[in-house]
Amino acid sequence: MQKSIAIFCMSLLVLTFIGCDNVKEVLTPKPEPTVKIGFIVAGQRVTYPNGAQLAVDEINQQGGLFGMQVELIGHINSEAILDVSVQLTESLIVDEGIVALIGPNRSSHAAVVGPVAQKHRIPMVTTTATNPNVTNAGDFVFMASFTDSFQGAVMAQFAKMELGISTAAILTRSGDLYTEGISEFFSSNFLGLGGNVVAHKFFESGTDIFTEQLTQIADMKPDVLFTAGFAQDIVNITQQARAIPLLNADGEPTVFLGADSWDSELVFGDENAEVEGSYFSGHFSPETNEPMARAFVETYMSVYDSTPTGGVAVSYDAVKLLFEAIERAGSLEADDIRDQLAATENYVGATSIARYNENRQPTKSAVIFTIKDGQKQFYQQIDP
């Protein structure tokens, strides 16, 4: 009898705990569903997520997408290891259930991440990846920036027509899709305009001494040196070139030219960089007077207390492009989003996109900056 009572009491105790769990489950609200967007940065561009988050905050303040808040799940691959970007993408898609991916920013990373997004049929909008090959993965991969074929032509024409340059040397970081690509586009366009490329030298990733390459270039006395590398490369190259010194045939300092990788506080904020009087192309000028872009700049500065770079602006636009496509589609289905991204026309944000071509590359303007008193200054805008 006592054993039966004990069993009954234990059963009652178990039921009591089960009952409490059920009550707890009822009383604890389930988390609201969110629309998850992935974001990947390769390298030290740590401010790029700020632009993306600003776009997310704006859409959430307006009620989100289809009544759901948007969640940005960002990762910075600070060592810029290709396999890490691929692994992050797989995890964002499979484990986090993102509906779209923004980034990466580097062309070499976008080129290996694109096939992952395409395999899973996840819409992907790159940020500052500029090599045209990044969209080769397929119809789910789009670019938010101009291509290097356009950027290279812009800088070649600027050197030949605006600066009146006749001879150029090129120094390129080897083994990288972006650096090798932009150098080739600059070279072919400069030669096509009647210019003369007197030297084209290469260096490996991790190089910090450029004496051999720069000495060989100095022997050719070029009017300009076009450098294709990343922030620390640019700092070291310009410092060592001025120390040689690198001069043209008239004994004047050779002018440094660059592309959008120059647009970084890692360059301007480094006292060792010798970039005064240089010119480079970029995506966006914070000095813009365009109303939508002006609003972006003012909002960004009020939130982050700093001036947005081109990469920040394009990161903002990549997210806004995605949101506008989703809203037009009226759906979170991947095929619908892809179709509406492709149909984008006359987008106006921090930058503007007229349309996408058949390779999902945008028609948009570039900006040329000069460096004066250690700060970049808007020089001119080049339209397609």
C-alpha positions as CSV (number, residue, x, y, z in Angstrom):
1,M,0.0,0.0,0.0
2,Q,2.8,2.4,0.9
3,K,4.6,1.5,-2.3
4,S,1.4,2.4,-4.3
5,I,1.0,5.7,-2.5
6,A,4.7,6.5,-3.3
7,I,4.2,5.7,-7.0
8,F,1.1,7.9,-7.0
9,C,2.9,10.8,-5.4
10,M,5.8,10.5,-7.8
11,S,3.4,10.4,-10.7
12,L,1.6,13.5,-9.4
13,L,5.0,15.2,-9.0
14,V,5.9,14.5,-12.6
15,L,2.6,15.8,-13.8
16,T,3.0,18.9,-11.7
17,F,6.4,19.6,-13.4
18,I,4.9,18.9,-16.8
19,G,2.1,21.2,-16.0
20,C,4.5,23.9,-14.9
21,D,6.5,23.5,-18.1
22,N,3.3,23.8,-20.2
23,V,2.3,27.0,-18.3
24,K,5.8,28.4,-18.7
25,E,5.7,27.7,-22.4
26,V,2.3,29.5,-22.7
27,L,3.5,32.5,-20.7
28,T,6.9,32.9,-22.5
29,P,6.3,34.7,-25.8
30,K,7.9,33.1,-28.8
31,P,10.4,35.3,-30.6
32,E,9.0,37.3,-33.5
33,P,10.2,36.0,-37.0
34,T,12.7,38.2,-38.7
35,V,14.0,38.5,-42.3
36,K,17.7,37.6,-42.1
37,I,20.2,39.2,-44.4
38,G,23.8,38.1,-44.5
39,F,26.7,40.5,-44.8
40,I,30.4,39.6,-45.4
41,V,33.4,41.9,-45.4
42,A,37.0,40.7,-46.3
43,G,39.9,42.6,-44.9
44,Q,40.1,45.7,-42.7
45,R,37.1,47.6,-44.1
46,V,35.5,47.6,-40.6
47,T,33.1,50.5,-41.4
48,Y,31.4,48.8,-44.3
49,P,28.8,47.1,-42.1
50,N,27.8,50.5,-40.8
51,G,26.4,51.5,-44.2
52,A,24.5,48.2,-44.4
53,Q,23.1,48.5,-40.9
54,L,22.0,52.1,-41.6
55,A,19.8,50.8,-44.5
56,V,18.5,48.0,-42.2
57,D,17.6,50.5,-39.5
58,E,15.7,52.7,-42.0
59,I,13.6,49.8,-43.3
60,N,12.9,48.6,-39.7
61,Q,11.8,52.1,-38.7
62,Q,9.3,52.0,-41.6
63,G,7.8,48.7,-40.3
64,G,10.3,46.2,-41.8
65,L,9.5,43.8,-44.7
66,F,5.9,42.4,-44.7
67,G,5.5,43.3,-41.1
68,M,8.7,41.5,-40.0
69,Q,11.9,43.2,-38.7
70,V,15.1,42.8,-40.7
71,E,18.1,41.3,-39.0
72,L,21.6,41.9,-40.5
73,I,24.0,39.0,-39.7
74,G,27.4,40.4,-40.4
75,H,30.9,38.9,-40.4
76,I,34.3,40.5,-40.9
77,N,36.9,38.2,-42.4
78,S,39.7,40.4,-41.1
79,E,42.5,38.1,-42.4
80,A,40.9,38.1,-45.9
81,I,41.2,34.3,-46.2
82,L,39.2,33.0,-49.2
83,D,38.1,29.7,-47.6
84,V,36.8,31.7,-44.6
85,S,34.5,33.7,-46.8
86,V,33.2,30.6,-48.4
87,Q,32.6,28.9,-45.0
88,L,30.8,32.0,-43.7
89,T,28.6,32.0,-46.7
90,E,27.6,28.3,-46.3
91,S,26.9,28.9,-42.6
92,L,24.8,32.0,-43.2
93,I,22.7,30.1,-45.8
94,V,22.4,26.7,-44.2
95,D,22.5,27.5,-40.4
96,E,21.0,31.1,-40.3
97,G,18.5,30.8,-43.1
98,I,19.3,34.1,-44.8
99,V,17.1,35.2,-47.7
100,A,19.9,37.1,-49.4
101,L,23.6,37.9,-49.1
102,I,25.3,41.3,-49.3
103,G,29.0,41.3,-50.2
104,P,31.8,40.4,-50.2
105,N,33.7,43.6,-50.9
106,R,36.8,42.1,-52.6
107,S,36.5,40.7,-56.1
108,S,38.6,37.6,-55.3
109,H,36.2,36.7,-52.5
110,A,33.1,37.6,-54.4
111,A,34.3,35.3,-57.2
112,V,34.4,32.2,-54.9
113,V,31.4,33.1,-52.8
114,G,29.2,33.6,-55.9
115,P,29.1,29.9,-56.8
116,V,27.9,29.1,-53.2
117,A,25.0,31.6,-53.4
118,Q,24.2,30.4,-56.9
119,K,24.2,26.7,-55.8
120,H,21.7,27.5,-53.0
121,R,19.8,30.0,-55.2
122,I,20.3,32.8,-52.8
123,P,20.3,36.4,-54.2
124,M,23.7,38.0,-53.7
125,V,24.6,41.7,-54.2
126,T,28.3,42.5,-53.9
127,T,29.5,45.8,-52.4
128,T,32.8,47.1,-53.7
129,A,33.8,44.0,-55.7
130,T,34.5,45.5,-59.1
131,N,36.0,42.9,-61.3
132,P,33.4,41.9,-64.0
133,N,34.1,38.2,-63.5
134,V,32.4,38.2,-60.1
135,T,29.0,37.7,-61.8
136,N,30.1,34.7,-63.8
137,A,28.6,32.4,-61.2
138,G,25.1,32.9,-62.5
139,D,21.9,34.7,-62.4
140,F,21.6,35.1,-58.7
141,V,24.8,37.3,-58.4
142,F,24.6,41.1,-58.8
143,M,27.0,43.9,-58.4
144,A,26.3,47.2,-56.6
145,S,29.5,48.9,-57.8
146,F,30.8,49.9,-61.3
147,T,33.1,47.4,-63.0
148,D,36.8,47.6,-63.4
149,S,36.4,47.7,-67.2
150,F,34.7,51.1,-66.7
151,Q,36.9,52.2,-63.8
152,G,40.1,51.4,-65.7
153,A,38.9,53.3,-68.8
154,V,38.0,56.3,-66.6
155,M,41.5,56.5,-65.1
156,A,43.2,55.9,-68.4
157,Q,41.2,58.6,-70.1
158,F,41.7,61.0,-67.2
159,A,45.5,60.5,-67.3
160,K,45.7,61.0,-71.1
161,M,43.1,63.7,-71.7
162,E,42.9,65.6,-68.4
163,L,46.5,65.4,-67.2
164,G,48.1,65.2,-70.6
165,I,50.2,62.2,-69.6
166,S,52.1,60.3,-72.3
167,T,54.0,57.7,-70.3
168,A,52.8,55.5,-67.5
169,A,54.3,52.8,-65.3
170,I,52.2,50.2,-63.4
171,L,52.9,48.4,-60.2
172,T,50.5,45.5,-59.4
173,R,50.0,43.1,-56.6
174,S,50.0,39.7,-58.3
175,G,47.7,36.8,-57.6
176,D,44.6,38.9,-56.9
177,L,41.6,39.2,-59.3
178,Y,41.0,42.8,-58.5
179,T,44.5,44.2,-58.6
180,E,45.6,42.3,-61.8
181,G,42.3,43.1,-63.5
182,I,42.2,46.8,-62.8
183,S,45.9,47.1,-64.0
184,E,45.1,45.3,-67.2
185,F,42.0,47.5,-67.9
186,F,44.0,50.7,-67.2
187,S,46.9,49.5,-69.4
188,S,44.8,48.5,-72.4
189,N,42.8,51.7,-72.3
190,F,45.9,53.9,-71.9
191,L,47.6,52.2,-74.8
192,G,44.4,52.5,-76.9
193,L,44.5,56.2,-76.3
194,G,48.0,56.5,-77.7
195,G,49.8,56.4,-74.3
196,N,53.0,54.4,-73.6
197,V,53.3,52.0,-70.7
198,V,57.0,52.1,-70.1
199,A,57.1,49.5,-67.3
200,H,54.7,47.0,-65.6
201,K,56.1,45.4,-62.4
202,F,54.5,43.0,-60.0
203,F,54.9,42.2,-56.3
204,E,53.6,39.4,-54.1
205,S,51.1,39.6,-51.2
206,G,53.0,40.4,-48.0
207,T,55.7,42.4,-49.7
208,D,56.7,45.6,-47.8
209,I,60.0,46.5,-49.5
210,F,59.5,47.7,-53.1
211,T,63.0,49.1,-53.8
212,E,63.8,46.7,-56.7
213,Q,60.5,47.3,-58.6
214,L,60.6,51.1,-58.0
215,T,64.2,51.4,-59.0
216,Q,63.5,49.7,-62.3
217,I,60.5,52.0,-62.8
218,A,62.5,55.1,-61.9
219,D,64.9,54.3,-64.7
220,M,62.0,54.7,-67.2
221,K,61.1,58.2,-65.8
222,P,57.3,57.8,-66.2
223,D,54.9,60.7,-65.9
224,V,52.5,58.6,-63.7
225,L,52.7,55.5,-61.6
226,F,49.4,53.5,-61.5
227,T,49.4,51.4,-58.3
228,A,47.1,48.5,-57.9
229,G,47.2,47.2,-54.4
230,F,45.5,47.4,-51.0
231,A,45.9,50.0,-48.3
232,Q,49.2,49.0,-46.7
233,D,50.7,48.4,-50.2
234,I,49.8,51.9,-51.2
235,V,51.3,53.4,-48.0
236,N,54.6,51.6,-48.5
237,I,54.9,52.1,-52.3
238,T,54.2,55.8,-52.1
239,Q,56.6,56.4,-49.2
240,Q,59.4,54.4,-50.9
241,A,58.8,55.9,-54.3
242,R,59.3,59.4,-53.0
243,A,62.4,58.4,-51.1
244,I,64.1,57.1,-54.3
245,P,62.9,59.7,-55.7
246,L,60.7,58.7,-58.6
247,L,60.7,61.5,-61.2
248,N,59.6,62.0,-64.8
249,A,61.7,63.0,-67.7
250,D,61.5,66.7,-66.8
251,G,62.7,66.0,-63.2
252,E,59.3,66.5,-61.7
253,P,57.8,64.0,-59.2
254,T,56.0,61.2,-60.9
255,V,52.2,61.5,-60.3
256,F,50.6,58.6,-58.4
257,L,47.3,57.3,-59.8
258,G,45.1,54.7,-58.2
259,A,41.6,53.1,-58.1
260,D,38.9,52.6,-55.5
261,S,41.1,50.6,-53.1
262,W,42.7,53.9,-52.2
263,D,39.5,55.2,-50.6
264,S,40.4,54.2,-47.1
265,E,41.3,56.0,-43.8
266,L,44.0,53.3,-43.6
267,V,45.7,55.3,-46.4
268,F,44.9,58.9,-45.5
269,G,45.3,58.3,-41.8
270,D,48.8,56.8,-42.1
271,E,51.5,59.5,-41.7
272,N,53.9,57.4,-43.7
273,A,51.8,57.6,-46.9
274,E,53.2,60.1,-49.5
275,V,50.0,60.6,-51.5
276,E,49.8,64.4,-51.7
277,G,48.8,65.4,-55.3
278,S,47.7,61.9,-56.2
279,Y,44.5,61.0,-58.1
280,F,42.2,58.0,-57.7
281,S,38.8,56.8,-58.7
282,G,36.0,56.0,-56.3
283,H,32.4,55.2,-55.9
284,F,31.0,58.2,-54.1
285,S,31.9,61.6,-52.8
286,P,30.6,62.8,-49.4
287,E,30.7,66.3,-50.9
288,T,27.8,65.4,-53.2
289,N,24.8,67.8,-53.5
290,E,22.4,65.1,-54.7
291,P,19.4,65.2,-52.2
292,M,19.2,61.5,-51.5
293,A,23.0,61.1,-51.2
294,R,23.1,64.3,-49.0
295,A,20.5,62.8,-46.7
296,F,22.6,59.6,-46.5
297,V,25.7,61.5,-45.6
298,E,24.0,63.6,-42.9
299,T,22.3,60.6,-41.3
300,Y,25.5,58.6,-41.3
301,M,27.5,61.4,-39.7
302,S,24.8,61.9,-37.0
303,V,24.8,58.2,-36.2
304,Y,28.5,57.3,-36.5
305,D,30.2,60.7,-36.1
306,S,32.4,60.1,-39.1
307,T,32.3,60.8,-42.9
308,P,31.3,57.8,-45.0
309,T,33.7,56.4,-47.6
310,G,32.7,55.0,-51.0
311,G,32.6,51.5,-49.6
312,V,30.2,52.5,-46.8
313,A,28.0,54.2,-49.4
314,V,27.9,51.2,-51.7
315,S,27.2,48.8,-48.7
316,Y,24.2,51.0,-47.9
317,D,23.1,50.9,-51.5
318,A,23.5,47.1,-51.9
319,V,21.0,46.6,-49.0
320,K,18.6,49.3,-50.3
321,L,18.7,47.7,-53.8
322,L,17.7,44.4,-52.2
323,F,14.9,45.9,-50.1
324,E,13.4,47.7,-53.1
325,A,13.5,44.5,-55.1
326,I,11.8,42.6,-52.3
327,E,9.1,45.2,-52.0
328,R,8.5,45.2,-55.7
329,A,8.3,41.5,-55.8
330,G,5.9,41.4,-52.8
331,S,7.6,38.2,-51.9
332,L,10.7,36.7,-50.1
333,E,10.9,34.0,-52.8
334,A,14.4,33.9,-54.2
335,D,13.4,33.8,-57.9
336,D,11.1,36.7,-57.4
337,I,13.8,38.8,-55.7
338,R,16.3,37.9,-58.4
339,D,13.9,38.9,-61.2
340,Q,13.2,42.3,-59.5
341,L,16.9,43.0,-58.9
342,A,17.5,42.4,-62.6
343,A,14.6,44.8,-63.4
344,T,16.1,47.7,-61.4
345,E,15.9,51.0,-63.1
346,N,16.8,54.5,-62.0
347,Y,17.7,53.6,-58.5
348,V,18.7,56.6,-56.4
349,G,20.4,56.3,-53.0
350,A,23.9,57.2,-51.8
351,T,24.9,56.4,-55.4
352,S,22.7,55.9,-58.5
353,I,22.2,53.0,-60.9
354,A,20.5,53.6,-64.2
355,R,19.9,49.9,-65.0
356,Y,21.5,46.4,-65.0
357,N,22.9,44.8,-68.1
358,E,22.5,41.1,-69.0
359,N,25.5,40.2,-66.8
360,R,23.9,41.9,-63.8
361,Q,26.4,44.7,-63.7
362,P,25.1,48.2,-63.2
363,T,25.4,51.3,-65.3
364,K,26.6,54.0,-62.9
365,S,29.0,56.9,-62.5
366,A,32.5,57.0,-61.0
367,V,34.1,59.8,-59.1
368,I,37.7,61.0,-59.3
369,F,39.4,62.4,-56.2
370,T,42.7,64.3,-55.7
371,I,44.6,64.5,-52.4
372,K,45.3,67.9,-51.0
373,D,46.7,68.7,-47.6
374,G,46.5,65.1,-46.7
375,Q,42.7,64.8,-47.4
376,K,40.8,63.5,-50.4
377,Q,38.9,66.1,-52.4
378,F,36.3,65.7,-55.1
379,Y,37.8,66.5,-58.5
380,Q,35.2,65.4,-61.0
381,Q,32.4,62.9,-61.8
382,I,32.6,60.7,-64.8
383,D,29.3,59.4,-66.2
384,P,29.0,56.3,-68.3
